[in-house]
Amino acid sequence: MNWLNSSKKTLTLATALLTASLSLSSCTPEPEVMSMSEAYPGWDFSQSTPTRKTDTAMSAGFEVGADGKLINPDADKTYEAPTPSDLAQAPDKNGAKAFAQYFIHVVEYTWQTGNTELLRSISGPECAWCAHIADASDRRSEAGGWGSGVSVAITHTAEAVPTPEEPGHWDVVMELNQNPSISYNGTSIEEIPHQRTRFAVRVGHDGTNWKVYAALGRPQE
């Protein structure tokens, strides 16, 4: 799954945000795979098992564990959970912009590690995209899946714009550069190519903390 470009039909608030900020269509499709690897068409690794426990079995270039699942080539990497900057805690437009950037790094961390706790903690109940990504990550982890090479850079962030119909909420649009990566769902591999994405986030401050209330990304040509 290309998490930056994942979508959900119930994202009415995010769709409204994108319509206002990006002049995009108000119709959001069901979740779908945006980029499937042609290198592994129909490959199913669910039955892959080592011939002996002392052997290192291989499948499509990946090591296979004793449980029959492909081993994450990044399994030895350590990912540190992102922390918000002091600016990202300010209850103003500058804080909104910095918090939106922090949110991107939290989602990146979620997809790298499968740990959804931080993402869920900063997402408001209205953010269907946030819940969709967290749920998808949990399902992948429960199935023995993983992500490898997940990395995204924020190349541009527009100034936060107040949302007239939602006092205390701000809309932030960012340009993102997503590196090629691999996602394994426990049975099959998805190869995600390099992608440039325009991503919109709506954040709100409740007087104490920022929360994300809507998010949605669209690929750029």
Disulfide bonds with the S-S distance in Angstrom:
Cys127-Cys130 2.07
